[in-house]
């Protein structure tokens, strides 16, 4: 556990040393549209996964019926 903390700290320190202090980057309009596309695709993917696993997810919260309850109705 202690060695993992030291490793994490040294990795963080090495990352800070190797990263440049100044980045000259240009963000064109295509970058903004790509970010919007990723957000929309993530939302659509989450909705699709919810659709696929709807019964499995909400089946855990349903009360199971007893055979006697079905015969009485």
NORTA-V608750 format. One record per run of one state. SS is the DSSP state (a for helix, b for strand, c for the rest). FROM is the first residue (numbers start at 1). TO is the last residue. Records with the same first field share a line. If there is no record, write none. Layout:
BEGIN
SS=FROM-TO ; FROM-TO
END
This chain:
BEGIN
c=1-1 ; 19-28 ; 53-53 ; 60-66 ; 73-73
a=2-18 ; 29-52 ; 54-59 ; 67-72
END
